[in-house]
């Protein structure tokens, strides 16, 4: 079984429920995935104004990945990681270097 965690970044509670539901539906389609109880949440954090390296939640997810706490990070859309395309790619590659898809 692969342990899965969710990353959510929203500006409203309405978005939170939608993102979480879509992520959970996607995870449920994979028989070998199990949703971990820990989820990474950022509310009201701008992906434009805040660099990936300056966002505590993203850094926590990286630290947990480095510690092999989970196998897969599910994100509603890649822009939930950030709005700077070069940062998204670098972040994903860093996760992959720790064995996280």
C-alpha positions as CSV (number, residue, x, y, z in Angstrom):
1,X,0.0,0.0,0.0
2,X,1.1,3.5,-0.8
3,X,0.6,6.2,1.9
4,X,-1.0,9.3,0.4
5,X,-1.2,12.8,1.7
6,X,-3.2,15.8,0.4
7,X,-1.9,19.4,-0.1
8,X,-4.6,22.1,-0.2
9,X,-4.1,25.8,-0.8
10,X,-7.3,27.9,-0.8
11,X,-8.6,31.4,-0.5
12,X,-12.0,30.4,0.7
13,X,-13.7,27.6,2.7
14,X,-15.8,26.8,-0.3
15,X,-12.7,26.0,-2.3
16,X,-11.4,23.8,0.6
17,X,-14.3,21.4,0.4
18,X,-14.2,21.2,-3.4
19,X,-10.5,20.5,-3.5
20,X,-10.6,18.0,-0.7
21,X,-13.5,16.1,-2.3
22,X,-11.9,15.9,-5.7
23,X,-8.6,14.7,-4.2
24,X,-10.3,12.1,-2.1
25,X,-12.3,10.8,-5.1
26,X,-9.1,10.5,-7.1
27,X,-7.4,8.6,-4.3
28,X,-10.3,6.3,-3.9
29,X,-9.8,5.2,-7.6
30,X,-6.5,3.6,-6.6
31,X,-6.8,0.3,-4.7
32,X,-3.2,0.3,-3.5
33,X,-3.4,3.9,-2.1
34,X,-4.4,4.7,1.5
35,X,-5.1,8.2,2.6
36,X,-3.0,9.3,5.6
37,X,-4.7,11.4,8.3
38,X,-2.2,14.2,8.0
39,X,-2.9,16.8,5.3
40,X,-1.0,19.9,4.4
41,X,-3.2,23.1,4.3
42,X,-2.5,26.7,3.4
43,X,-5.3,29.2,3.7
44,X,-5.0,32.6,2.2
45,X,-1.4,32.2,1.1
46,X,-0.6,33.7,-2.3
47,X,1.3,31.5,-4.7
48,X,2.4,34.6,-6.6
49,X,3.7,36.6,-3.6
50,X,5.2,33.8,-1.6
51,X,8.1,31.7,-2.8
52,X,7.9,28.0,-2.3
53,X,11.0,28.1,-0.1
54,X,9.3,30.7,2.2
55,X,6.1,28.7,2.7
56,X,6.2,26.7,5.9
57,X,3.6,24.1,4.8
58,X,5.5,23.2,1.7
59,X,8.7,23.0,3.6
60,X,7.0,20.7,6.1
61,X,5.8,18.4,3.3
62,X,9.3,18.3,2.0
63,X,10.7,17.4,5.4
64,X,8.1,14.7,5.9
65,X,9.0,13.3,2.4
66,X,12.7,13.3,3.2
67,X,11.8,11.3,6.4
68,X,9.8,8.8,4.2
69,X,6.5,9.5,6.0
70,X,4.4,9.2,2.8
71,X,4.7,8.0,-0.8
72,X,2.4,10.2,-2.8
73,X,1.4,13.9,-2.5
74,X,-2.0,14.6,-4.2
75,X,-2.7,18.2,-5.2
76,X,-5.9,19.4,-6.9
77,X,-3.9,21.3,-9.5
78,X,-0.2,22.1,-9.8
79,X,-0.9,25.8,-9.2
80,X,-1.8,24.9,-5.6
81,X,2.0,24.4,-5.1
82,X,2.7,27.8,-6.6
83,X,2.1,30.2,-9.4
84,X,5.8,30.4,-10.5
85,X,6.2,27.6,-13.0
86,X,9.9,27.2,-12.4
87,X,9.3,26.7,-8.7
88,X,6.6,24.0,-9.2
89,X,8.9,21.9,-11.3
90,X,11.8,22.3,-8.8
91,X,9.5,21.4,-5.9
92,X,8.2,18.3,-7.7
93,X,11.7,17.2,-8.6
94,X,12.7,17.6,-4.9
95,X,9.8,15.5,-3.8
96,X,10.8,12.8,-6.4
97,X,14.4,12.9,-5.1
98,X,12.9,11.7,-1.7
99,X,10.9,9.0,-3.4
100,X,7.5,10.8,-3.4
101,X,5.3,10.9,-6.4
